[in-house]
Amino acid sequence: MDCCVLQITGLIFGGVGMVGTLAATAMPQWRVSAYVDGNIVVFETIWEGLWMDCISQLGLRLQCKFYDSVLALPPPLEALRALMCLAVGLAVLSFLTAVAGVKYSQGGREGPRAVSGLILAAGVAFLLTGTLALIPVSWTGGSIVRDFYDGRVPAPLKRELGAALYVGWGSGALLLAAGAMYCHVWCRAAPPAAHRYPRLARPGGPAPGARAYV
């Protein structure tokens, strides 16, 4: 019963983490314009994402524009895109594997080895997905904090942490938790490797041709 509860909980965590990773990848609020130097009256808010830039005017009008050329993007942004897209694809694959593991473990249609393999694959995939999702988010957050406290960066170019980063951090944590749960279930439900091997008879023991087992 405990293993079933962990599987269902891990499946829920993995599903929410998958949706959150997809949302963080699509959201434009990765970098948000900062309010520094006592500038209280601000008419425009700038959002910078992986795919587009947006300008919000007085919170009433929002204008977004996709990046014109992929080849003209800076290499760090291309790397962030690639890692997040890979994390989204792996999150979907992990979730489907987890669904299959829960279905077969409760339905009893497959043998214990097949179910154990699905559970282990889902756990490892969730752990890898969470790690991939946290790398771009943490990298972006670290660069924002570094530039914010760097006196050589002009005030109009300083940015703050956007909502997409918090969504990415939460999704990565949920994916890691789901992976840990599935790995724990696999450790408890893995079939024991208790094989019986033949042992040669010693001199003076059983008659020739007879075999003793451990």
C-alpha positions in Angstrom: 0.0 0.0 0.0 2.8 2.4 0.8 4.4 1.8 -2.5 1.2 2.6 -4.3 0.7 5.8 -2.4 4.3 6.8 -3.3 3.7 6.0 -6.9 0.5 8.1 -7.1 2.2 11.0 -5.2 5.2 10.8 -7.5 3.0 10.7 -10.5 1.1 13.9 -9.4 4.4 15.6 -8.6 5.8 14.6 -11.9 2.7 15.8 -13.8 2.7 19.2 -12.1 6.5 19.5 -12.7 6.0 18.7 -16.3 3.3 21.3 -16.8 5.4 23.8 -14.8 8.5 23.2 -16.9 6.5 23.7 -20.1 5.0 26.9 -18.7 8.4 28.3 -17.6 9.8 27.6 -21.0 7.0 29.5 -22.7 6.7 32.4 -20.2 8.4 35.7 -21.2 9.0 36.8 -17.5 12.5 35.4 -17.2 14.1 38.9 -16.8 12.0 41.8 -15.6 13.0 45.5 -15.6 14.2 46.6 -12.1 13.0 49.7 -10.2 16.3 51.2 -9.0 17.7 54.7 -8.3 14.5 55.9 -6.8 12.6 55.7 -10.1 9.1 55.4 -8.8 7.1 56.6 -11.8 7.6 53.9 -14.4 5.3 53.8 -17.4 6.8 50.7 -19.0 7.7 47.3 -17.7 10.1 45.2 -19.8 9.9 41.4 -19.9 12.6 39.3 -21.5 12.1 35.6 -22.2 13.6 32.8 -24.2 11.4 33.4 -27.2 10.2 37.0 -27.0 10.4 40.4 -25.5 7.3 42.1 -24.0 6.6 45.7 -23.0 3.7 46.4 -20.6 2.5 50.0 -20.6 0.8 51.0 -17.3 -0.3 47.4 -16.9 -3.1 48.0 -19.5 -1.4 47.4 -22.8 1.0 44.5 -23.6 3.1 44.3 -26.7 5.2 41.2 -27.4 7.6 40.5 -30.2 9.4 37.2 -31.1 13.1 37.3 -31.7 13.6 37.9 -35.4 16.6 35.5 -36.1 17.6 32.4 -34.3 21.2 32.6 -35.6 21.6 36.2 -34.3 20.8 35.2 -30.7 23.7 35.2 -28.2 25.1 31.7 -27.5 24.0 31.6 -23.8 20.4 32.2 -24.9 20.6 29.4 -27.4 21.9 27.1 -24.8 19.1 28.0 -22.4 16.6 27.3 -25.1 18.1 23.9 -25.9 18.2 22.8 -22.3 14.7 23.8 -21.5 13.3 22.2 -24.7 15.2 19.0 -23.8 13.8 19.2 -20.2 10.3 19.5 -21.6 10.6 16.5 -23.9 12.2 14.4 -21.2 9.5 15.5 -18.7 6.8 14.2 -21.1 8.6 10.9 -21.6 9.2 10.5 -17.8 5.5 11.1 -17.1 4.3 8.6 -19.7 6.8 6.0 -18.3 5.5 6.7 -14.8 1.9 6.3 -15.9 2.8 2.9 -17.5 4.5 1.8 -14.3 1.5 2.7 -12.2 -0.9 1.0 -14.6 1.0 -2.3 -14.8 1.9 -2.5 -11.2 -1.8 -2.1 -10.1 -3.2 -4.2 -13.0 -0.7 -7.0 -12.7 -0.5 -7.4 -16.5 3.3 -7.5 -16.6 5.9 -9.5 -14.6 7.7 -8.1 -11.6 10.8 -7.5 -13.7 9.0 -5.4 -16.3 7.2 -3.3 -13.7 10.4 -2.8 -11.7 12.2 -1.7 -14.9 9.5 0.9 -15.7 9.6 2.3 -12.1 13.4 2.6 -12.2 13.3 4.2 -15.7 10.7 6.7 -14.5 12.6 7.6 -11.4 15.9 8.1 -13.2 14.2 10.1 -16.0 12.5 12.4 -13.4 15.8 13.0 -11.7 17.5 13.9 -14.9 14.6 16.1 -16.0 14.6 18.0 -12.8 18.4 18.6 -13.1 18.0 19.8 -16.7 15.2 22.2 -15.7 17.2 23.7 -12.8 20.4 24.4 -14.7 19.0 27.1 -17.1 16.8 28.7 -14.4 19.6 28.8 -11.8 22.1 30.0 -14.5 19.8 32.9 -15.4 19.0 33.8 -11.8 22.7 33.9 -11.0 23.5 36.2 -13.9 20.6 38.5 -13.0 21.8 38.8 -9.4 25.4 39.4 -10.5 24.5 42.1 -12.9 22.1 43.8 -10.4 24.9 44.3 -7.9 27.5 45.2 -10.5 28.1 48.9 -10.4 29.4 48.9 -14.0 26.0 47.9 -15.4 23.8 50.9 -16.1 20.5 51.2 -14.1 18.2 50.9 -17.2 19.9 47.6 -18.0 19.5 46.0 -14.6 16.9 43.3 -14.3 15.1 41.4 -11.5 14.0 37.8 -11.2 10.9 37.1 -13.2 8.0 34.8 -12.4 9.2 32.2 -14.9 12.3 31.5 -12.8 10.2 30.8 -9.7 8.0 28.5 -11.7 11.1 26.7 -13.1 12.6 26.3 -9.6 9.3 24.9 -8.2 8.9 22.5 -11.2 12.5 21.3 -10.9 12.0 20.6 -7.2 8.8 18.6 -7.9 10.5 16.6 -10.6 13.4 15.7 -8.3 10.9 14.7 -5.6 9.0 12.5 -8.0 12.3 10.9 -9.1 13.3 10.2 -5.5 9.9 8.6 -4.8 10.1 6.3 -7.7 13.6 5.3 -7.0 12.6 4.6 -3.4 9.6 2.5 -4.6 12.0 0.6 -6.9 14.4 -0.2 -4.0 11.5 -1.6 -2.0 9.7 -3.5 -4.8 12.6 -4.8 -6.8 12.5 -8.6 -7.1 15.1 -10.3 -5.0 18.0 -11.9 -6.8 17.8 -15.1 -4.9 19.1 -17.6 -7.4 20.1 -21.1 -6.5 23.5 -22.1 -8.0 24.8 -25.7 -8.2 27.9 -26.6 -6.1 30.2 -29.4 -6.9 30.3 -32.2 -4.5 33.4 -32.5 -2.3 35.4 -35.8 -2.0 33.7 -38.2 0.4 30.4 -36.3 -0.1 27.4 -37.3 -2.2 27.7 -39.8 -4.9 29.1 -38.7 -8.3 26.5 -37.1 -10.5 24.6 -35.7 -7.5 24.5 -31.9 -7.0 24.1 -30.0 -3.9 22.4 -26.6 -3.8 23.1 -23.5 -1.7 
